[in-house]
Amino acid sequence: MTHYLPSSTDDDLLPVVDEKDQLVGEAPRRRVHMEKLRHRAVHVVVEDGHGKVLLQLRSRGKDSFPLWWDISVGGHVDSGEDYLTAARREIGEELGISGELREVARRDAAPDSGWEFVRIYTCQSTGPFAPPPDEIEDTRWVDAAELMANGHSSPEPESWRITPSGLISLRLWAEATGVRGTK
């Protein structure tokens, strides 16, 4: 990574893992990202039960992809946590909800995931949501089938973008749950 914006979470310790997702140590978040060390993350797709998924607009203060749309919830697994515990914590922190989570897919650490092993969960909820403004600028419900068909859910996709990693996880979620595009 040649460009890195400072973040209030730069000093948070993250577990560092090997190519088999086995713990080998821990390091501050900034070092993990700067040195492209393998680490763990969770993505959660929040569904409304009627064919729509929730997207979040990342805060303008984010150190990566500010003001891009993203998967409903995403975050790092902290030291001492397992994936499911992290997913439960993240839906509480990012949306102010709790709910039953079901793992639907996994991604290996690679450049397209930011060197994160990612576990992808699904959760059904219609809110109300209480996203922290320093993390999330906005949320929007989108038709899942249209999103999968187009990679967006707007006739003007240039007006908004979904993070590459978020879109990959959304596609894996759709494949695992049987959501098909309308095209």
One Martini backbone bead per residue (centre of mass of N, CA, C, O) as a GRO file, in nm:
protein
  183
    1MET     BB    1   0.094   0.039   0.026
    2THR     BB    2   0.126   0.386  -0.056
    3HIS     BB    3  -0.149   0.477   0.079
    4TYR     BB    4  -0.222   0.625   0.411
    5LEU     BB    5  -0.469   0.693   0.623
    6PRO     BB    6  -0.543   0.797   0.907
    7SER     BB    7  -0.654   0.629   1.214
    8SER     BB    8  -0.814   0.569   1.518
    9THR     BB    9  -0.725   0.237   1.475
   10ASP     BB   10  -0.410   0.194   1.432
   11ASP     BB   11  -0.347   0.061   1.739
   12ASP     BB   12  -0.496  -0.178   1.698
   13LEU     BB   13  -0.506  -0.512   1.772
   14LEU     BB   14  -0.421  -0.779   1.552
   15PRO     BB   15  -0.445  -1.073   1.422
   16VAL     BB   16  -0.196  -1.285   1.298
   17VAL     BB   17  -0.169  -1.489   1.004
   18ASP     BB   18  -0.148  -1.749   0.808
   19GLU     BB   19  -0.222  -1.932   0.516
   20LYS     BB   20  -0.421  -2.113   0.736
   21ASP     BB   21  -0.536  -1.929   0.974
   22GLN     BB   22  -0.300  -1.915   1.183
   23LEU     BB   23  -0.176  -1.808   1.463
   24VAL     BB   24   0.131  -1.576   1.499
   25GLY     BB   25   0.003  -1.300   1.616
   26GLU     BB   26   0.044  -0.938   1.662
   27ALA     BB   27  -0.076  -0.611   1.538
   28PRO     BB   28  -0.107  -0.318   1.428
   29ARG     BB   29  -0.319  -0.209   1.195
   30ARG     BB   30  -0.126  -0.039   1.027
   31ARG     BB   31   0.086  -0.263   0.985
   32VAL     BB   32  -0.094  -0.473   0.858
   33HIS     BB   33  -0.158  -0.293   0.607
   34MET     BB   34   0.125  -0.197   0.513
   35GLU     BB   35   0.244  -0.517   0.516
   36LYS     BB   36   0.033  -0.729   0.433
   37LEU     BB   37  -0.103  -0.889   0.656
   38ARG     BB   38  -0.252  -1.149   0.775
   39HIS     BB   39  -0.609  -1.153   0.847
   40ARG     BB   40  -0.927  -1.081   1.003
   41ALA     BB   41  -1.279  -1.099   0.885
   42VAL     BB   42  -1.611  -0.953   0.853
   43HIS     BB   43  -1.924  -1.020   0.683
   44VAL     BB   44  -2.256  -0.866   0.656
   45VAL     BB   45  -2.578  -0.958   0.540
   46VAL     BB   46  -2.861  -0.763   0.529
   47GLU     BB   47  -3.194  -0.872   0.543
   48ASP     BB   48  -3.561  -0.831   0.490
   49GLY     BB   49  -3.724  -1.091   0.344
   50HIS     BB   50  -3.781  -0.924   0.034
   51GLY     BB   51  -3.501  -0.898  -0.154
   52LYS     BB   52  -3.327  -0.717   0.040
   53VAL     BB   53  -3.037  -0.511   0.091
   54LEU     BB   54  -2.793  -0.368   0.292
   55LEU     BB   55  -2.624  -0.063   0.260
   56GLN     BB   56  -2.322   0.121   0.306
   57LEU     BB   57  -2.186   0.442   0.369
   58ARG     BB   58  -1.889   0.541   0.390
   59SER     BB   59  -1.706   0.740   0.550
   60ARG     BB   60  -1.508   1.024   0.492
   61GLY     BB   61  -1.295   0.916   0.733
   62LYS     BB   62  -1.191   0.688   0.590
   63ASP     BB   63  -0.892   0.514   0.489
   64SER     BB   64  -1.092   0.347   0.297
   65PHE     BB   65  -1.329   0.411   0.080
   66PRO     BB   66  -1.456   0.682   0.084
   67LEU     BB   67  -1.782   0.709  -0.016
   68TRP     BB   68  -1.855   0.409  -0.031
   69TRP     BB   69  -2.013   0.140  -0.093
   70ASP     BB   70  -2.126  -0.142   0.116
   71ILE     BB   71  -2.157  -0.371   0.301
   72SER     BB   72  -2.344  -0.377   0.572
   73VAL     BB   73  -2.098  -0.535   0.728
   74GLY     BB   74  -1.761  -0.456   0.857
   75GLY     BB   75  -1.470  -0.629   1.010
   76HIS     BB   76  -1.253  -0.698   1.247
   77VAL     BB   77  -1.077  -0.928   1.416
   78ASP     BB   78  -1.002  -0.947   1.730
   79SER     BB   79  -0.828  -1.006   1.983
   80GLY     BB   80  -0.975  -1.308   2.114
   81GLU     BB   81  -1.152  -1.364   1.867
   82ASP     BB   82  -1.399  -1.481   1.681
   83TYR     BB   83  -1.590  -1.455   1.413
   84LEU     BB   84  -1.876  -1.452   1.544
   85THR     BB   85  -1.816  -1.242   1.759
   86ALA     BB   86  -1.742  -1.019   1.559
   87ALA     BB   87  -2.014  -1.007   1.410
   88ARG     BB   88  -2.183  -0.930   1.654
   89ARG     BB   89  -2.032  -0.672   1.722
   90GLU     BB   90  -2.062  -0.525   1.446
   91ILE     BB   91  -2.376  -0.502   1.434
   92GLY     BB   92  -2.382  -0.327   1.686
   93GLU     BB   93  -2.184  -0.095   1.606
   94GLU     BB   94  -2.300  -0.027   1.304
   95LEU     BB   95  -2.643  -0.075   1.366
   96GLY     BB   96  -2.774  -0.157   1.651
   97ILE     BB   97  -2.784  -0.479   1.638
   98SER     BB   98  -2.940  -0.798   1.659
   99GLY     BB   99  -2.885  -1.149   1.558
  100GLU     BB  100  -2.906  -1.403   1.352
  101LEU     BB  101  -2.629  -1.592   1.240
  102ARG     BB  102  -2.506  -1.701   0.910
  103GLU     BB  103  -2.290  -1.890   0.752
  104VAL     BB  104  -2.203  -1.881   0.380
  105ALA     BB  105  -1.889  -1.785   0.357
  106ARG     BB  106  -1.548  -1.781   0.214
  107ARG     BB  107  -1.224  -1.612   0.231
  108ASP     BB  108  -0.919  -1.572   0.124
  109ALA     BB  109  -0.621  -1.447   0.149
  110ALA     BB  110  -0.587  -1.147  -0.055
  111PRO     BB  111  -0.569  -0.872  -0.237
  112ASP     BB  112  -0.899  -0.847  -0.265
  113SER     BB  113  -0.905  -0.859   0.080
  114GLY     BB  114  -0.653  -0.731   0.223
  115TRP     BB  115  -0.544  -0.997   0.364
  116GLU     BB  116  -0.822  -1.139   0.431
  117PHE     BB  117  -0.999  -1.342   0.621
  118VAL     BB  118  -1.337  -1.422   0.525
  119ARG     BB  119  -1.649  -1.411   0.682
  120ILE     BB  120  -1.982  -1.484   0.574
  121TYR     BB  121  -2.287  -1.335   0.667
  122THR     BB  122  -2.630  -1.362   0.774
  123CYS     BB  123  -2.910  -1.126   0.832
  124GLN     BB  124  -3.225  -1.054   0.976
  125SER     BB  125  -3.344  -0.710   0.918
  126THR     BB  126  -3.530  -0.377   0.977
  127GLY     BB  127  -3.475  -0.274   1.245
  128PRO     BB  128  -3.353  -0.026   1.373
  129PHE     BB  129  -3.093   0.194   1.284
  130ALA     BB  130  -2.752   0.297   1.441
  131PRO     BB  131  -2.525   0.459   1.293
  132PRO     BB  132  -2.215   0.575   1.306
  133PRO     BB  133  -2.096   0.868   1.161
  134ASP     BB  134  -1.781   0.781   1.163
  135GLU     BB  135  -1.861   0.521   0.971
  136ILE     BB  136  -2.165   0.610   0.865
  137GLU     BB  137  -2.358   0.804   0.641
  138ASP     BB  138  -2.536   0.561   0.512
  139THR     BB  139  -2.834   0.389   0.400
  140ARG     BB  140  -2.952   0.111   0.179
  141TRP     BB  141  -3.192  -0.036  -0.005
  142VAL     BB  142  -3.162  -0.330  -0.219
  143ASP     BB  143  -3.197  -0.520  -0.485
  144ALA     BB  144  -3.046  -0.817  -0.512
  145ALA     BB  145  -3.087  -0.902  -0.811
  146GLU     BB  146  -2.998  -0.632  -0.935
  147LEU     BB  147  -2.719  -0.624  -0.810
  148MET     BB  148  -2.622  -0.895  -0.944
  149ALA     BB  149  -2.669  -0.803  -1.243
  150ASN     BB  150  -2.510  -0.496  -1.218
  151GLY     BB  151  -2.343  -0.402  -0.946
  152HIS     BB  152  -2.612  -0.243  -0.902
  153SER     BB  153  -2.916  -0.011  -0.820
  154SER     BB  154  -2.872   0.195  -1.068
  155PRO     BB  155  -2.900   0.381  -1.357
  156GLU     BB  156  -2.639   0.544  -1.211
  157PRO     BB  157  -2.348   0.405  -1.120
  158GLU     BB  158  -2.159   0.663  -1.102
  159SER     BB  159  -2.307   0.772  -0.832
  160TRP     BB  160  -2.206   0.481  -0.732
  161ARG     BB  161  -2.002   0.267  -0.519
  162ILE     BB  162  -1.858  -0.050  -0.468
  163THR     BB  163  -1.662  -0.220  -0.308
  164PRO     BB  164  -1.479  -0.477  -0.412
  165SER     BB  165  -1.500  -0.659  -0.159
  166GLY     BB  166  -1.805  -0.630  -0.115
  167LEU     BB  167  -1.892  -0.747  -0.392
  168ILE     BB  168  -1.769  -1.024  -0.359
  169SER     BB  169  -1.930  -1.101  -0.103
  170LEU     BB  170  -2.210  -1.064  -0.230
  171ARG     BB  171  -2.171  -1.286  -0.445
  172LEU     BB  172  -2.125  -1.519  -0.247
  173TRP     BB  173  -2.393  -1.488  -0.103
  174ALA     BB  174  -2.574  -1.530  -0.352
  175GLU     BB  175  -2.473  -1.813  -0.420
  176ALA     BB  176  -2.539  -1.943  -0.134
  177THR     BB  177  -2.864  -1.829  -0.145
  178GLY     BB  178  -2.984  -1.803  -0.457
  179VAL     BB  179  -2.924  -1.537  -0.592
  180ARG     BB  180  -3.051  -1.384  -0.882
  181GLY     BB  181  -3.037  -1.222  -1.155
  182THR     BB  182  -3.242  -1.037  -1.391
  183LYS     BB  183  -3.045  -1.092  -1.659
   0.00000   0.00000   0.00000
